[in-house]
Amino acid sequence: MSYFLFLFLLCFALAIIGVASNPSPFYGVIGLVMAAFFGCAVLVGFGSSFVSLVLFLIYLGGMLVVFVYSIAMSAEAYPKTWGDFLVILYVFGFAFLILVFSFIFEVSDIMGSLTVDNVGLYVIRMDFGGVMLLYSIGGPVLLLCGFGLLLVLFVVLELTRGLARGALRIV
Amino acid sequence: MNPMILFILLFSLAMGTITTLSSYHWLLAWIGLEINTMAIIPIITKKHHPRATEAATKYFLTQTAASTLILLSSTLNAWTTGQWTITELHHPLAMMMLTLAVAMKLGLAPTHFWLPEVMQGTTIKTALLLTTWQKIAPLTFIYLTSNHLSTKMLFTLGLLSVMLGGITGLNQTQTRKIMAYSSIAHMGWLTMILTLNLNLMTFTLMLYITMTTSSFMILLMSESKTMTDLGLAWTTSPTSMLLLMLSLLSLGGLPPLSGFMPKLLILKEMTMLNMISMSTILALSALPSLFFYLRLSYLMLMTIPPTTTTTEHKWRHKNNTLKITAQLFIITTTLLPITPLVNKIL
């Protein structure tokens, strides 16, 4: 599993570089999707398969909207890809930074010690404890989280209210 | 805004902070913080104007970045120590990230630029909310973890805030921005005393909230948005201008007023701990702040045109002062005689 984890982390870092190196927004969004995917894969490597699945489904659901939005907002004739000079400068710069930081903080030690080197049902054991707690003694926290999400719904509705009352309009 | 929505938002604003205040678990505290941030955003954009929307966007971006840092630091701490208690913050990197995140949330010096701009974009009432109620939740974090925080780092942040809050406030003409810089400077005083004496920090916060609220009450009553407005505000109510002058000087920390007490006690505490040069620098950095409070007072009360005055009182008084203003002013101006008592309790 360590080798898988190394591969996932490498791809995760590459995908994040793909977003951070400032290509055109819709290429950046592709980078974001890849980062989400590999991030979830890393979570599986650390033994939280359920959280990873939930995150993957929900995050990609949200990403779809972001994807449509970015494409609608930035219709360029000649979009900047990762091959452009400035972008590739960023790519190499960030890659260099990641290498330096991984040497400073000794990432390889952390990675070796935290993987789940088991097979079968052991891979999915870690996060179900937390999920179970949400439905037993952690019930109030679940309610609080639900209330928070409801609040966000109200906030978004209030901010994007139509006609003369919304915040997003021309004065 | 629909009153029902406003009720939900204000309820969540209060509930978020109270959740953070009453939690011992990092995640619960973080949820409270997020609910609080979410609830204030439509309140900032309540005046439907691009400025307000811009302010809300700025507020959201900075607060979210800071919240994410808090979440990261708590996760790092839980990862390395295996527990989620707020008071047990042992990992040094997590401690540093938390300090920086809270500094960003409070508007401490290297990350303070959002505060004046957000306050300038909102109404005076919302600015009052931002400078008082919104400070409580982030301060809870550093209050609870204060045993593990680095004194040197907090001193750097605090001293920078006091200096920059004073110096950058000198050039401002907008009252809300001046109040924002005053808030930055006061948050600097709070972080200076944080690791030395927690009770004194709480007391300073309480007194700061009282003084700022009373100043904002008069600004709200006279609708003074700029210094020019303040120059003519005496036509609305000369008495309240006098009170505003007293409360501003109290914020600046002039002796017969109660704002002098926290400053005196903080400097005393630092001197007792043999930090003489540090306390001298701190006391001197409060002078630029005092200068702009004095300039405000001068412009609104002490200048009259050298001719016979052509302006008279407004003949129709719009009395929209909140009733609590009187009590707040009593606390803001006359609390100094109880200093020995406070000193004994702390």
Contacts between the chains, C-beta under 8 A, distances in Angstrom:
chain1	res1	chain2	res2	distance
A	141	B	27	7.8
A	141	B	28	6.6
A	141	B	31	7.6
A	144	B	19	7.0
A	144	B	28	7.7
A	144	B	31	5.9
A	144	B	35	7.9
A	145	B	31	6.6
A	147	B	12	7.8
A	147	B	35	7.6
A	148	B	31	6.2
A	148	B	34	6.5
A	148	B	35	5.1
A	148	B	38	7.2
A	151	B	8	7.1
A	151	B	9	8.0
A	151	B	12	5.0
A	151	B	35	6.1
A	151	B	38	5.6
A	151	B	39	6.4
A	152	B	38	5.6
A	154	B	5	6.2
A	154	B	8	5.8
A	154	B	9	7.4
A	154	B	42	8.0
A	155	B	9	7.6
A	155	B	38	5.3
A	155	B	39	7.2
A	155	B	41	5.9
A	155	B	42	5.5
A	158	B	1	7.1
A	158	B	5	5.7
A	158	B	9	7.7
A	158	B	42	4.2
A	159	B	41	7.0
A	159	B	42	5.9
A	159	B	45	6.4
A	159	B	56	7.8
A	164	B	48	7.5
A	165	B	48	6.6
A	166	B	48	7.1
A	167	B	42	7.7
A	167	B	45	4.1
A	167	B	48	6.0
A	167	B	52	7.0
A	167	B	53	4.6
A	167	B	56	7.0
A	168	B	53	6.7
A	169	B	48	7.4
A	171	B	48	7.5
A	171	B	49	5.9
A	171	B	50	5.9
